[in-house]
Amino acid sequence: MSLRTTAVAVAALLGALSLPAAAQPTFDGFLCCNMRTDGSWISDGNYAESGKRIIPAGTPARVTGYGRNRVQVELNGSKQAIGNDYSRDLNLEAFARRYVLAEDPGPTLASYPLRIREAIAAGKVTRGMTRQQARMAVGWPVSSENANPEAKVLRHWLSSFAEYQLVFDADGRISDINTDPATRNAVVME
């Protein structure tokens, strides 16, 4: 193979490898759910570690680009990265669309009963919440632990060592929250 043919083949290969990243769309929308940030990084684990603050569901969001296992976003003018740390079975566009919605969830959130709105604002769950309400409060369960987001039991994590499980009844409402007492105090609004 000649040097020129090799160069053309390498250029074509590099071009083909860059297509998926270039083809991933940027778009505007709204944050699906409360997400916890350290100021620049949001993990899909959504851990409630010390020093993190909640960016509320419905915050205007713009997907500005993609990196290795991350989606670059602008939230109210602040640059952040949402890390696909535990849901890598999702491609980055599907991952981005999970967190940045086309429709503002604000009007739906405003229609919920006061007790549910207060729990969501606090980043907590409570019995009787629907899947959508729980998701607004604590985020998506990571797909590596929850292959089916419609399963009866969804595993979430307050930290690397503090798991809590949301148990849903046949109507799709939280009927129980299984966890240890310390985690319960941090994630459940009674």
TORKOL-4160 file (C-alpha; in steps of 0.2 Angstrom, whole numbers, padded with zeros to 4 digits, m for minus):
190
<pt num="1" X="0000" Y="0000" Z="0000"/>
<pt num="2" X="0007" Y="0017" Z="m0005"/>
<pt num="3" X="0010" Y="0031" Z="0008"/>
<pt num="4" X="m0004" Y="0041" Z="0000"/>
<pt num="5" X="m0016" Y="0027" Z="0000"/>
<pt num="6" X="m0012" Y="0024" Z="0018"/>
<pt num="7" X="m0014" Y="0042" Z="0023"/>
<pt num="8" X="m0031" Y="0043" Z="0014"/>
<pt num="9" X="m0037" Y="0027" Z="0023"/>
<pt num="10" X="m0031" Y="0034" Z="0040"/>
<pt num="11" X="m0040" Y="0051" Z="0036"/>
<pt num="12" X="m0056" Y="0041" Z="0032"/>
<pt num="13" X="m0055" Y="0031" Z="0047"/>
<pt num="14" X="m0052" Y="0046" Z="0058"/>
<pt num="15" X="m0067" Y="0055" Z="0050"/>
<pt num="16" X="m0078" Y="0040" Z="0053"/>
<pt num="17" X="m0073" Y="0039" Z="0071"/>
<pt num="18" X="m0078" Y="0057" Z="0074"/>
<pt num="19" X="m0095" Y="0056" Z="0066"/>
<pt num="20" X="m0104" Y="0050" Z="0081"/>
<pt num="21" X="m0098" Y="0064" Z="0092"/>
<pt num="22" X="m0102" Y="0077" Z="0078"/>
<pt num="23" X="m0119" Y="0069" Z="0075"/>
<pt num="24" X="m0124" Y="0071" Z="0093"/>
<pt num="25" X="m0136" Y="0086" Z="0094"/>
<pt num="26" X="m0136" Y="0101" Z="0105"/>
<pt num="27" X="m0153" Y="0107" Z="0111"/>
<pt num="28" X="m0162" Y="0118" Z="0124"/>
<pt num="29" X="m0174" Y="0112" Z="0137"/>
<pt num="30" X="m0177" Y="0110" Z="0155"/>
<pt num="31" X="m0169" Y="0099" Z="0169"/>
<pt num="32" X="m0180" Y="0084" Z="0172"/>
<pt num="33" X="m0176" Y="0083" Z="0190"/>
<pt num="34" X="m0167" Y="0089" Z="0205"/>
<pt num="35" X="m0149" Y="0086" Z="0202"/>
<pt num="36" X="m0135" Y="0089" Z="0215"/>
<pt num="37" X="m0119" Y="0098" Z="0209"/>
<pt num="38" X="m0102" Y="0103" Z="0217"/>
<pt num="39" X="m0102" Y="0118" Z="0206"/>
<pt num="40" X="m0096" Y="0110" Z="0190"/>
<pt num="41" X="m0100" Y="0092" Z="0190"/>
<pt num="42" X="m0116" Y="0082" Z="0192"/>
<pt num="43" X="m0115" Y="0063" Z="0193"/>
<pt num="44" X="m0130" Y="0052" Z="0187"/>
<pt num="45" X="m0128" Y="0044" Z="0204"/>
<pt num="46" X="m0135" Y="0061" Z="0211"/>
<pt num="47" X="m0126" Y="0058" Z="0228"/>
<pt num="48" X="m0131" Y="0070" Z="0242"/>
<pt num="49" X="m0113" Y="0073" Z="0248"/>
<pt num="50" X="m0107" Y="0087" Z="0259"/>
<pt num="51" X="m0105" Y="0103" Z="0249"/>
<pt num="52" X="m0117" Y="0099" Z="0235"/>
<pt num="53" X="m0132" Y="0110" Z="0231"/>
<pt num="54" X="m0148" Y="0105" Z="0222"/>
<pt num="55" X="m0151" Y="0112" Z="0205"/>
<pt num="56" X="m0170" Y="0111" Z="0204"/>
<pt num="57" X="m0181" Y="0102" Z="0192"/>
<pt num="58" X="m0187" Y="0113" Z="0178"/>
<pt num="59" X="m0171" Y="0124" Z="0178"/>
<pt num="60" X="m0168" Y="0130" Z="0160"/>
<pt num="61" X="m0155" Y="0119" Z="0152"/>
<pt num="62" X="m0144" Y="0119" Z="0136"/>
<pt num="63" X="m0135" Y="0104" Z="0130"/>
<pt num="64" X="m0119" Y="0112" Z="0123"/>
<pt num="65" X="m0108" Y="0096" Z="0119"/>
<pt num="66" X="m0102" Y="0079" Z="0123"/>
<pt num="67" X="m0086" Y="0072" Z="0131"/>
<pt num="68" X="m0080" Y="0055" Z="0137"/>
<pt num="69" X="m0095" Y="0049" Z="0147"/>
<pt num="70" X="m0102" Y="0066" Z="0150"/>
<pt num="71" X="m0114" Y="0079" Z="0143"/>
<pt num="72" X="m0109" Y="0097" Z="0144"/>
<pt num="73" X="m0124" Y="0108" Z="0149"/>
<pt num="74" X="m0127" Y="0126" Z="0153"/>
<pt num="75" X="m0140" Y="0128" Z="0168"/>
<pt num="76" X="m0145" Y="0146" Z="0170"/>
<pt num="77" X="m0129" Y="0152" Z="0162"/>
<pt num="78" X="m0118" Y="0141" Z="0173"/>
<pt num="79" X="m0107" Y="0128" Z="0164"/>
<pt num="80" X="m0109" Y="0110" Z="0171"/>
<pt num="81" X="m0105" Y="0092" Z="0166"/>
<pt num="82" X="m0118" Y="0078" Z="0169"/>
<pt num="83" X="m0107" Y="0063" Z="0171"/>
<pt num="84" X="m0113" Y="0046" Z="0164"/>
<pt num="85" X="m0105" Y="0037" Z="0178"/>
<pt num="86" X="m0117" Y="0022" Z="0181"/>
<pt num="87" X="m0128" Y="0022" Z="0166"/>
<pt num="88" X="m0116" Y="0018" Z="0152"/>
<pt num="89" X="m0128" Y="0006" Z="0144"/>
<pt num="90" X="m0136" Y="0022" Z="0137"/>
<pt num="91" X="m0128" Y="0031" Z="0123"/>
<pt num="92" X="m0124" Y="0050" Z="0126"/>
<pt num="93" X="m0139" Y="0057" Z="0117"/>
<pt num="94" X="m0152" Y="0046" Z="0126"/>
<pt num="95" X="m0143" Y="0050" Z="0142"/>
<pt num="96" X="m0144" Y="0069" Z="0138"/>
<pt num="97" X="m0162" Y="0067" Z="0134"/>
<pt num="98" X="m0166" Y="0058" Z="0150"/>
<pt num="99" X="m0160" Y="0074" Z="0160"/>
<pt num="100" X="m0164" Y="0088" Z="0148"/>
<pt num="101" X="m0183" Y="0088" Z="0143"/>
<pt num="102" X="m0190" Y="0097" Z="0129"/>
<pt num="103" X="m0206" Y="0102" Z="0139"/>
<pt num="104" X="m0204" Y="0112" Z="0155"/>
<pt num="105" X="m0210" Y="0101" Z="0170"/>
<pt num="106" X="m0214" Y="0117" Z="0180"/>
<pt num="107" X="m0232" Y="0117" Z="0176"/>
<pt num="108" X="m0234" Y="0099" Z="0180"/>
<pt num="109" X="m0224" Y="0101" Z="0196"/>
<pt num="110" X="m0236" Y="0116" Z="0201"/>
<pt num="111" X="m0251" Y="0105" Z="0199"/>
<pt num="112" X="m0245" Y="0093" Z="0213"/>
<pt num="113" X="m0252" Y="0093" Z="0230"/>
<pt num="114" X="m0243" Y="0104" Z="0242"/>
<pt num="115" X="m0235" Y="0090" Z="0252"/>
<pt num="116" X="m0228" Y="0082" Z="0236"/>
<pt num="117" X="m0221" Y="0099" Z="0230"/>
<pt num="118" X="m0213" Y="0102" Z="0247"/>
<pt num="119" X="m0205" Y="0085" Z="0246"/>
<pt num="120" X="m0198" Y="0088" Z="0228"/>
<pt num="121" X="m0191" Y="0105" Z="0233"/>
<pt num="122" X="m0182" Y="0097" Z="0248"/>
<pt num="123" X="m0175" Y="0083" Z="0236"/>
<pt num="124" X="m0184" Y="0069" Z="0246"/>
<pt num="125" X="m0197" Y="0056" Z="0243"/>
<pt num="126" X="m0213" Y="0051" Z="0252"/>
<pt num="127" X="m0226" Y="0037" Z="0251"/>
<pt num="128" X="m0239" Y="0040" Z="0238"/>
<pt num="129" X="m0227" Y="0049" Z="0226"/>
<pt num="130" X="m0229" Y="0043" Z="0207"/>
<pt num="131" X="m0213" Y="0038" Z="0198"/>
<pt num="132" X="m0213" Y="0055" Z="0189"/>
<pt num="133" X="m0214" Y="0064" Z="0206"/>
<pt num="134" X="m0200" Y="0053" Z="0214"/>
<pt num="135" X="m0189" Y="0056" Z="0198"/>
<pt num="136" X="m0192" Y="0075" Z="0200"/>
<pt num="137" X="m0187" Y="0074" Z="0218"/>
<pt num="138" X="m0171" Y="0062" Z="0218"/>
<pt num="139" X="m0167" Y="0060" Z="0199"/>
<pt num="140" X="m0167" Y="0044" Z="0188"/>
<pt num="141" X="m0161" Y="0028" Z="0196"/>
<pt num="142" X="m0145" Y="0023" Z="0187"/>
<pt num="143" X="m0148" Y="0011" Z="0173"/>
<pt num="144" X="m0134" Y="m0001" Z="0178"/>
<pt num="145" X="m0143" Y="m0005" Z="0194"/>
<pt num="146" X="m0161" Y="m0003" Z="0187"/>
<pt num="147" X="m0162" Y="m0011" Z="0170"/>
<pt num="148" X="m0181" Y="m0007" Z="0170"/>
<pt num="149" X="m0186" Y="0010" Z="0176"/>
<pt num="150" X="m0204" Y="0003" Z="0178"/>
<pt num="151" X="m0199" Y="m0011" Z="0190"/>
<pt num="152" X="m0208" Y="m0013" Z="0206"/>
<pt num="153" X="m0192" Y="m0009" Z="0216"/>
<pt num="154" X="m0180" Y="0005" Z="0211"/>
<pt num="155" X="m0163" Y="0006" Z="0219"/>
<pt num="156" X="m0156" Y="0023" Z="0222"/>
<pt num="157" X="m0140" Y="0029" Z="0232"/>
<pt num="158" X="m0138" Y="0044" Z="0244"/>
<pt num="159" X="m0119" Y="0040" Z="0244"/>
<pt num="160" X="m0108" Y="0026" Z="0238"/>
<pt num="161" X="m0113" Y="0017" Z="0254"/>
<pt num="162" X="m0131" Y="0022" Z="0258"/>
<pt num="163" X="m0143" Y="0013" Z="0247"/>
<pt num="164" X="m0162" Y="0016" Z="0247"/>
<pt num="165" X="m0175" Y="0007" Z="0238"/>
<pt num="166" X="m0192" Y="0014" Z="0232"/>
<pt num="167" X="m0205" Y="0001" Z="0231"/>
<pt num="168" X="m0220" Y="0005" Z="0220"/>
<pt num="169" X="m0238" Y="m0003" Z="0221"/>
<pt num="170" X="m0248" Y="m0008" Z="0206"/>
<pt num="171" X="m0254" Y="0010" Z="0203"/>
<pt num="172" X="m0236" Y="0016" Z="0201"/>
<pt num="173" X="m0235" Y="0025" Z="0218"/>
<pt num="174" X="m0222" Y="0023" Z="0232"/>
<pt num="175" X="m0229" Y="0011" Z="0245"/>
<pt num="176" X="m0213" Y="0009" Z="0255"/>
<pt num="177" X="m0195" Y="0015" Z="0256"/>
<pt num="178" X="m0182" Y="0002" Z="0261"/>
<pt num="179" X="m0166" Y="0008" Z="0269"/>
<pt num="180" X="m0157" Y="0010" Z="0286"/>
<pt num="181" X="m0163" Y="0024" Z="0298"/>
<pt num="182" X="m0149" Y="0037" Z="0295"/>
<pt num="183" X="m0153" Y="0036" Z="0276"/>
<pt num="184" X="m0171" Y="0036" Z="0279"/>
<pt num="185" X="m0170" Y="0053" Z="0288"/>
<pt num="186" X="m0160" Y="0060" Z="0274"/>
<pt num="187" X="m0171" Y="0055" Z="0260"/>
<pt num="188" X="m0189" Y="0053" Z="0266"/>
<pt num="189" X="m0201" Y="0066" Z="0270"/>
<pt num="190" X="m0214" Y="0059" Z="0282"/>
